[in-house]
Structure formats: structure tokens, C-alpha cells
């Protein structure tokens, strides 16, 4: 593996608005919603339901942030 000249510069693929993000975020969002439905249907405790409900919120925030960063990058 080659060493970068500037170790503080992030690689292009890790920057906000990357193209691979939605490929990861959408399946995880659907999985998290499924987990939430499963927890509620199984009569889980309040703590388990709150944790399962927070996961889809995280994925939605990441999708929105990725979309807005891509839109910012493409606007003149």
C-alpha cells in the first residue's frame, strides 16, 4: 500500500456525498425498520424499542446528509 504525502487529507471516496453511501444506507434502513417492527410485535421492553427506533433515524439522517452534500458539490 502506498503512503499518501499528506496524511491529514481524506481520500476522495470517504468525503461527504460519496456514491457508495446509499448502497449501504438503504438496505440498513430497511433492515432497521424490520427490526423495529419485529421488536414491537414481539412485545419487547421500552429500551429495546427505543434503540430499534433510533437506528432508522440514523440511516435517514445519513441519507439526507449524503444527498445534500452531493447536491452542494454539483451546483455551480
C-alpha positions as CSV (number, residue, x, y, z in Angstrom):
1,X,0.0,0.0,0.0
2,X,1.4,3.4,-0.9
3,X,1.7,6.1,1.6
4,X,-0.1,9.5,1.0
5,X,2.1,12.6,1.0
6,X,-0.3,14.4,3.3
7,X,-1.7,12.0,6.0
8,X,-4.4,14.6,7.0
9,X,-6.1,14.7,3.6
10,X,-9.0,12.3,3.4
11,X,-9.3,10.1,0.4
12,X,-11.9,11.1,-2.2
13,X,-14.1,8.0,-1.5
14,X,-14.5,8.9,2.1
15,X,-15.7,12.5,1.6
16,X,-19.3,13.7,2.2
17,X,-21.6,12.9,-0.8
18,X,-19.8,9.7,-1.8
19,X,-21.5,7.4,-4.3
20,X,-21.3,4.2,-2.3
21,X,-23.2,5.6,0.8
22,X,-26.7,5.0,-0.4
23,X,-25.8,1.4,-1.4
24,X,-25.1,0.8,2.3
25,X,-27.6,3.1,3.9
26,X,-30.8,1.9,2.1
27,X,-30.5,-1.8,3.0
28,X,-29.6,-0.9,6.5
29,X,-32.6,1.4,6.8
30,X,-34.9,-1.4,5.7
31,X,-33.3,-3.9,8.0
32,X,-33.6,-1.4,10.9
33,X,-37.3,-0.8,10.2
34,X,-37.9,-4.6,10.0
35,X,-36.1,-5.0,13.4
36,X,-38.3,-2.2,14.8
37,X,-41.5,-4.0,13.6
38,X,-40.2,-7.3,14.9
39,X,-39.4,-5.8,18.4
40,X,-42.8,-4.1,18.7
41,X,-44.6,-7.2,17.5
42,X,-42.7,-9.4,20.0
43,X,-43.6,-7.1,22.9
44,X,-40.1,-6.0,23.7
45,X,-39.2,-3.7,26.5
46,X,-39.2,0.0,26.1
47,X,-35.4,0.2,26.0
48,X,-35.2,-2.3,23.1
49,X,-37.9,-0.5,21.2
50,X,-36.3,2.9,21.7
51,X,-32.9,1.5,20.4
52,X,-34.6,-0.1,17.4
53,X,-36.5,3.2,16.7
54,X,-33.2,5.2,16.8
55,X,-31.5,3.1,14.2
56,X,-33.8,4.1,11.2
57,X,-33.4,7.8,12.3
58,X,-29.6,7.5,12.0
59,X,-29.8,6.0,8.5
60,X,-32.3,8.6,7.3
61,X,-30.0,11.4,8.6
62,X,-27.1,9.8,6.8
63,X,-29.1,9.5,3.5
64,X,-30.2,13.2,3.8
65,X,-26.7,14.4,4.6
66,X,-25.3,12.4,1.7
67,X,-27.9,13.7,-0.7
68,X,-27.4,17.3,0.3
69,X,-23.6,17.0,0.1
70,X,-23.9,15.6,-3.4
71,X,-26.2,18.4,-4.4
72,X,-23.9,21.0,-3.0
73,X,-20.9,19.6,-4.9
74,X,-22.7,19.6,-8.2
75,X,-24.2,23.1,-8.0
76,X,-22.1,25.8,-9.6
